[in-house]
Amino acid sequence: MQDIDDRMSSTRKRLFIKTYGCQMNVYDSERMKDVLHPLGYEPAEEPDGADLVILNTCHIREKAAEKVYSELGRLRPLKEAKAKTGGMTIAVAGCVAQAEGAEIMKRAPVVDLVVGPQTYHKLPELIAKAHRERGEALDTEFEVEDKFDQLGNDRQVEGYSAFVTVQEGCDKFCTFCVVPYTRGAEWSRPVDQIVAEIRALAAKGIREVTLLGQNVNAFHGEPPAGREADGPWGLGQLVRHVALIGGIERIRFTTSHPRDMDQDLIDAFADTPKLMPYFHLPVQAGSDKILKAMNRQHTAEDYLATIEKLRTARPDIAISGDMIVGFPGETDKDFEATLDLVRAVNYASCFSFKYSKRPGTPGAAMFNQIDETVKSERLQVLQDLLSEQQVAFNEAQIGRTLPVLFEKAGRLEGQLHGRSPYLQSVHVEAPAAMIGQIGEVLIKSATRNALTGRFVSKEQSAA
């Protein structure tokens, strides 16, 4: 690191990262902090006064790039003011950077460097280059293997839960999605590398890990040393292996694709108690015609059959999903098929969105686009149904005693905040010493977004 720029580590500097989008970006932002920590960068709560500002962008939502340019416009006067007292470096990272790197440099002179999601491990040298040359630095190459080799396991963590990326990229090419173009082809980390990162997290007090991937259940990682004859491991094997790591009490994973479900992963829900009974499996639509137009390569019947297998393996499992309404060509009948599927699944929670065009995707060029008013009306109907299901699921927990991982103090005196196995927020009066521990809570009331209950000691629970 000294060879990059000795001056950069001579004083403590302030780093502000604004993260857009998915859990993968949250993980990437955390790793950027890790990469920059040895150079003297400490987190800042706001961009005001920061020496380095990074916008870690997402390209999934509508007008994502324009939102980035708007944010850069707000940062410009801050950078100009800071020029008199040491200067501010502005970087754009993530999927918008990957998709529009050169255009960002052209349209926004306030930006010093652009770095794609596979090359953020090069931030130190890119920052040094921008400083030395008083110019711009751009790197959006796909170097996923090199990235994880360089990152290491010395993570700066807070709290008791952590994300761990195990798989990146997508080969599915759904017609509404830009991920294959911004994250590249599917690639899986070696098992030993993942385990080493999780062991280091456990040593720092992490109790729960969420394994991340664009299509995490497409994981096919190199097996552990000495197990080469096994061939690539699937996600079910990885989950069981992670469950053996001391200190890790809870395991989750997201996001999965219906095409990549196999029986071994389903069986892991039955035979691995540390794997939480909460599964996020996006379907996007309930009409086979629309699923085909989306290039999902599964039918509504396929999806429902998978849900049935999961519930057979783990009867208490909660299902979450994603839905898109108003995809080109969607008729009233197609929308009703989506509502029928939602009723059949009975989701514990579900994200739902109006279809919006993504430049460069096949969906954007389809001629039978749906009127925005119709999309809004359909979305409201869908969200009303999903809200009813979520409230019903939460209310069904009343009277149950659930294990809760207590994460932090609550907003009220003597209150703690934690998470149930189903990822619900739980508020309860409990001893502060329980923070970072798993305790039993008798659920007394529920809303759409949270549960409240009474802390139960182990002795009371056993009785």
N, C-alpha and C positions, 0 to 999 in steps of 0.2 A: 504494500500500500504506500510505503514511503516513496517508491519510484514514481508513483502517479503524481503526487504533488505534496511535498512536505508541509507546505504552508496550510493545507486544508485541515490538518489535524492539530494545529498549534493552538487553536482557541475553540471553545464550545460554540456551536452554531444551532440555530433553530430550524426545525423541519415541520412543515405543515403538509399533510396529504389529505386531499378530498377524494373519497372513494365513491364511485357510482356503481350500481348494478349488483351483481350476484356475489355469492360467497367466495367464488374463485378470486374475484377482485379484492375482497376483504383479505384473503390469504396473501395475495400478491402484495398488497399494501403493507402487511405485517413484515413480509420478507424484504421489502425495500427498506423499511426501517432498520432491519437487521444488517443489511448490506452497508447502510450509511452510518450506523452507530460507531464503528471504529474510526470514522473520519471526524468524529466530534459532533455529529448531529443529534440533538435531543428534540423530542416531540413538542410541538406548539399547538395550542388549542385553536388559534385563529391565524389567518394569513398575515394579519398586521404584524409587522416586525419580524416575520420569518425570513431567514436567509435563503431558504430553498422551499419552493412551493411546487408540489406535484399533483396534477389532476389525473387520477387513475380512472380512465373512462370506460364506458360500456356502450356498445353499438346495437344493443337489442331493442331499445325503446325508440319511438318515433322522434325524429329531429334531434337525435343524440348529438350529432356534430354541432348543430346550431347552439345547443345548450353549452357546449364546451366553449364556443366562441364568445357567448354572452358572459361566461365566467371569466374568460381571459380579458374581456373588456373591463370588468370590475377590478381585475388585478393590475391593470396597466397603471392607474394613478398611484397605487401602492408601490409598484416597482420604481416609478419615477421619483417618488418621495424618498425611497430607500437609497437611491443612487447617490445621495449626498452623505450617507452615513454607512457605507460599506457595500451596498448593492444587494439585489435580490435575483436569484436564478429561478426561472420558471420552466418546468418540464411538463410535457403531456405524455402520459403512459396509457397502456391498456389497448382496448380493441379499436377505439376511434383512431388512436395513434397508428395502429397497424394498418387500418384501412385507408387513412387519409394523411399519412405522415408528411409527404412533400407538400400537399395542399395547405396543411396547418402552418408549415414554415413560410409559405408564400403569403397566406392571408393574415397571419398574426405575427408580426415582427417582435412582439413582446416575448415570444417563446424562444428559449435558448436551446432546448433540446427536446427531441421526440424519441421515445423508446417503446418498442412493442412488448407484448406480454411474454415473449420468449427471450428477451434480451435485457431485462431490467437488472440482471446481475452485473451488467457492465456500467451501471450508473456512475460508480466512482471515476472510471476513466473517461466517460462521456462528459461529466461535470468538469473534470480537469481539462479536457480538450476545449470545452466552451470557454473556460476561464483563460486558458493560455492564448487561444487564438482570437479571443474577443468576438467570437462568432457563434454559429449554430452547429449542433451535433444531431445526427439522425441515425438511428439503428433500429430497423424493423425486420431483421432476418429471423428465420425460424431455426432456433438452436436449442430446442427443448432439452435434449440430453446434456448439453454443455451447461445449461442454466442450473440444473439440479446438482451437477457435479461441483459447481462453483459456490453454491449457496451455503453448504454446510449445515450444521445442526444447532448453532449457537443462536437460538431465537430469544428475542426480548418479549416475554409473555406476561400478560396480566390476567387475573381471574383463574378459573379452574376448568374452562373448556377451551379447546383449540381446534382450528381447522388444519387439515393436512392434505395437500394435493397428492393424489396417487395416480391420476390419469388426466391427460389433457387432449384436446382436439376432438374432432368429430368427422366421421365418414358417412353420415346419414344423408346430408344434403336435403333436408326438408325445404320445401319451396318458399317458406316464409322466413328463413333463418340465415343470418350472416356468419354464424360461428365457424363453419368449415373454412371460411375465407379469412377470418381474423385470428383463429387459434390453430389452424393447420390440421393435419391428419391425426387420427387417434394414435396415442402413444402412452405407454404405461411405464411407471418407474419400477426399478427392481425391488423385490420384496425386502432385501436386506437394507437398502437405503431408506425405505419407508419405516421399517422397524427401528432403525438407528435414530431417526428423527423423533419417533414417538417415545422411545426410551428416554431421550434427552428431555422431552416435554414432561414425562412422568416424574423425572428427577427434580423438576422445577415446580411440582405440585399440581400439574394438570390431572384431572380426574376423568374427563370426558373428551373424546376425540371424534370429529366428524371427518370422514374420508371423502374427499372432493374429486369430482371429475365432470367434464362436460357430459360424458356418458359413462358414469363411474362403474356401472355394471358391465361395461365392455372391457374392464380391466383384464389384462393378460400379461402380468409381470414376470420377469425373470425370477425363478424360484430361489430360495435361500442356498447359500454355499453348502455343498454336500448333497443337495436334492436336485441336481441338474437333470437326473433321469426322469423327474416328474414332468418335465416340460413346463410351459408357462402356467402360472397359477391364475385361477379365476378369483373373483371377488369373495366368494364364499370361503375359499381357502385362506385368503388374506385376513378376513374378519376373524376366523378361528385362531389364526396365528397372533393377531394383535391382542386378542382376549387373554393370551398367556402373559402379557407384559404386566409386571407388578405395578400397582398404583393406578392403572387404568380400570375404571369401574363401569364406564358406559361407552358404547360405540354406536355411531350413526353413520350413514352415508347418503350422499346426494350429488348430482341428480341422475336418475336412471332412465333408461329407454325401454319401452315394452319389448322391442325386438331382441334385446340382450338379456332377457330374463332366462335363467336356467334353473333346473331343479335343485342343484347344489346350493345356490344362493337362497332359494326358498327354504330349503332344509336348515340353513344356518339360523333362520328365525326360530326354528323349533329346538335346535340343539345348543345354541349359544346364548345363555342368559344375559350376558353383557350387551348383546345386540338389542337395542331398544325397539319396542313394538310399535314403531312409527315409520311409515314407508311412503316416500314421495315418488309417485309414478305418473308423470304427465301423459295425458291422452290427447289433448288439444281439441277433439271434436267427437261427437257420437255418431255421425253419419259416415258410412263407408265411402260414399261418393266424395265427401270432403276430405276424409283421411287419405284417399287415393290421390286427390288433387294436391294435398300437402306432401305427398311422397313419404308418408309415415311407414308404409309397408307392414301395417298390421290392420286388423279390422276391429270393430267394436266388440265382436264376439271373442276375438283373441284376447283383448284387454280384460274383459269380464272373466274369462277362464283363468287368467293369471291371478286376478283378485281372489277368485274362489280358492285357488291352490294356496295362496298366502294365508287366507283365513282358516283353511284346514290345518296348515302347519302351525299357525299361531292365532288361536281364536280371538285373542284380545287385541289384535293388531289394529292400528288406526291408519287410514289411508288418506293421503294428501295428493293433490294433483294440480295440473295447469289446464286452462281452457282458453281457446281463442274463439270469439264470435265474429261473424261478418267476413269470413274468408271469401275471396272471390267465388261467385257461383252459389253461395249458401242460400237456399230457399227456406221458407217457413217450415217446410217438412224436414229439411236437414237440421234446422235449429231445434225442432221438437225432438228429433233423435238424440241430440245432445242432452236435452232436459231428461229424456228417458234414461240415458246412461247415468246421469248424475243421480237420479232416483234409485237406480239399481245398485250403484256403488255405495251411496250414503256416506259422503266424505266427512272426515273429521275437520278438514280445512281444505281450501282450494283457492289458488290464484286464478283470476280471470281477467281477460283483456280484450279490447277491440283490436281486430286486425289492422295493422298499419304497414304501408309499403316500406321495404328496405331496398335501397338502390342496389342493383346488381343481382338481386334474387329473382327467380322465375315468377314468384307470386306478384311482384311489382309490375310485370309486363302482361298479366292476365287481363283480358278485356272486360270481364263481367264483374267489375268492382262493385261493392255494396255501398249504398248511400249512408253517409255518416249518421243521419237521424235514425235509420233502421238499426244500424250497429249499436247506437246508444240505447235504444229501446230494448233490444235483445239482451244487451249486457245487464241492464237493470233487472230484467226478469230473472236472468241466470244468477246474478248476485243475491237477489232476494231468496232464491231457493237454497243457495250455498250457505247463506247466513243462517237460515232456519236449521240446516243440518249441523252447522258448527255449534250453535247454541244448544241444540239437542244433545250433541255429543258431550259438550262440557257439563251440561246439567246431569247427564247420566253418571258423572263421576261423584255426585253428591252422595255421601254415605260411605264411599270407598276410602280405604286407607292406602295412599300412594307414597312410594319412595320419592323424595324430592332432593335434588342436588341444590344446596343453598349457595348462591353465587355472591350475594352482596347484601348490605343493609337496605331496607325498604325506605319509603318516603316518610313513614310514620315512626314515632318513637317506639323502639323495641321490636320493630317489624323487620323481617327478612324477606328477600325475594329469591325465588328459586325456580327450577324447571322440573316438571313431571316427566315420566318416561315418554309421554306423548307430546313433549315440547311445549306444553302450556305453561304460561306464567303462573306462579303460585305465590300468594302473599300470606304470611303467617307470623304471629308473634312467636319468637323462638330465641334461645340464647345466642348471643353474638358468636360464641365459640363454635357454633354449628356452621359458620361460613366456611365453605370448602369441604363440607361433609355431606353425607347423604342421610337424611332422617325421614321418619314416617310422619305423614300428615293426614289427618282425618278431614276430608273435604266437606265443608259446611255450606258453601254457596258458590255460584258460578255466573259469569257473564259471558258474552261472546269472546272476550279477549283474555280472561283471567279466571283463576280459581282462588278462593280463600278457604282457610281451614284452621285446624287446631293441631299444634305440634304434639306428637305422641312419643313418649319415651319408649325405648326398646322393651322395657319391662312391661309397660302398659300394652304395647302392641302384642307381646307374647301372651298376655293374659286374655 
